[in-house]
């Protein structure tokens, strides 16, 4: 569920950035959605740092929270490979499908 939440946050960040363009590399072969980076496209795609604050305050160091992502597309789908480092996951929502970022 954390991966889905992170992906949704990244999509929000991606579409809220109006002054920065990102290159989404086209994948000639199908991308397998399995949480792994074994697909050929991920070896050919550059990392983009997560540097925009969604809520709260920015942590002081990368061990507390940091992240990066790669983006690709095929057909009518956009794919994100996300790497997050966080020292603590706090789940205060009783229903993880509602307002869970």
C-alpha positions in Angstrom: 0.0 0.0 0.0 2.9 2.3 0.7 4.1 2.0 -2.9 0.6 2.9 -4.2 0.5 6.0 -1.9 4.0 7.1 -3.0 3.1 6.7 -6.7 0.0 8.8 -6.3 2.0 11.5 -4.5 4.6 11.4 -7.3 1.9 11.7 -10.0 0.5 14.8 -8.1 4.0 16.3 -7.9 4.7 15.5 -11.6 1.5 17.2 -12.8 1.9 20.2 -10.5 5.3 21.1 -11.9 4.6 23.6 -14.6 8.0 25.1 -15.1 10.0 21.9 -15.2 9.7 19.3 -17.9 10.7 15.7 -17.5 11.6 13.3 -20.2 9.6 10.1 -20.1 11.4 7.4 -22.1 9.3 5.2 -24.3 9.6 1.5 -23.6 9.5 -0.7 -26.7 8.8 -3.8 -24.6 6.1 -4.4 -22.0 6.9 -3.1 -18.4 6.2 -5.6 -15.7 4.7 -3.9 -12.6 6.2 -5.9 -9.8 8.2 -3.4 -7.7 11.5 -4.5 -9.2 13.8 -2.6 -11.6 14.6 -5.6 -13.9 13.0 -4.2 -17.0 15.4 -3.0 -19.7 13.8 0.5 -19.7 14.9 1.2 -16.2 18.5 0.7 -17.0 18.2 3.3 -19.8 16.2 5.9 -17.8 17.6 8.7 -15.6 16.7 9.2 -11.9 14.9 12.4 -10.9 15.1 13.6 -7.3 12.0 14.2 -5.1 12.7 17.7 -3.9 9.3 19.2 -3.5 7.6 19.3 -0.1 4.0 18.0 -0.1 3.2 18.8 3.6 4.9 19.5 6.9 8.6 20.4 7.0 11.5 19.1 5.1 13.6 16.6 7.0 17.2 17.7 7.9 18.9 14.7 6.3 18.4 12.1 3.6 18.2 9.2 6.1 15.1 10.7 7.6 13.4 11.1 4.2 14.6 11.2 0.6 13.4 9.8 -2.7 13.9 9.6 -6.4 12.0 8.2 -9.4 12.3 7.2 -13.0 9.5 7.7 -15.5 8.6 5.8 -18.7 5.6 5.2 -20.9 4.2 2.7 -23.3 0.9 2.8 -25.2 -1.5 4.9 -23.0 0.2 4.1 -19.7 2.8 6.0 -17.6 5.1 4.0 -15.4 7.1 5.2 -12.3 9.9 3.4 -10.6 10.2 5.0 -7.1 12.9 4.6 -4.5 12.0 6.1 -1.0 14.2 6.2 2.1 12.3 7.0 5.3 13.3 6.1 8.9 9.7 5.9 10.1 6.3 5.1 8.6 3.4 6.5 10.5 0.1 5.1 9.6 -2.6 7.1 11.5 -5.4 6.4 9.0 -7.9 3.6 9.8 -8.7 3.2 6.1 -5.6 3.2 4.0 -7.5 4.0 0.9 -8.7 7.3 2.2 -6.4 10.4 2.5 -3.3 8.2 2.6 -0.3 9.8 1.0 
